[in-house]
Amino acid sequence: MTLIDPSGLFTPDHHFRITYGAARDSGYGIIDSAKMAWNVVWEDRNAFDDSASASAVHAMRGIGSDGYQSLGEAMNNTNNVIMRGSLSAALHAGQDMARHNFESMEALGGWAAVTHFLRDAFPSESVKNQAYQNTRNILNNCGK
């Protein structure tokens, strides 16, 4: 596994810590929380292209049938992942929503890719807090 999620939000350690902490705070045991956190990290392996379906797990705009998705299409796809996808995909998408705001995968060329990856590795406290809150909300509404 790479150290940086090339198409998503956080580096794996951020995804793991946010998921583990939110799961523990939501009443999950140590083992279940760790398994859940690992599964959320693993979602980066399962969604590694700029297709609409893969981009939905990262709360980004990917390629749809008519080129890059509109903001509304991307939001609907990500909401479908959160409401109907696996728990790990839902948690990953909820965490990535905290920063991406459905930016286009198309915009990740050149210098934009460098700044994107730096924000992945060094997210602000407000982004991490929002990702944690999104994770707790998903766990409380879709988990257990």
C-alpha positions, 0 to 999 in steps of 0.5 A: 500500500502506498503512503498517500492516498493518491485520489482521496483525502487523508494518508492512511494513518489519518483514516485509521485514527479517525475511524478507530477513535470514532468507533471507540467513542461510539461504543465499539470494542477495541478489536472491532474498531481496529478492524473497521479502521483497517477496512476504511484504509483499505477502501483506497485500494478498492477505489483507485481511478477517476471513474464516477463510482471510484470517485464517489468513495473519495467525495470527488467528481469523477468521469461519468457518461458525459465527461466529468460529473457535475457537482450534483451528480458527484454529491448524489453518488457519494450520498449513495455510497454513504447510504447504500454502500458497505460501512467501510466505503461509507465511512471513507466517503464521509471522511473525505467529504470533510475536505474535498468538497467534490473537487474534480479528479481532472484538477489533480494534474501538475502543481495542484496534485502536489498541494492536494497531497500536502493537504492529504498528509497535513489536514487542518484540525477543523478538517480532521474534526469534521471527518470525525463528526461525519464518521460518528454520524454514519456510525450512529445512523448506519452502523451496529 
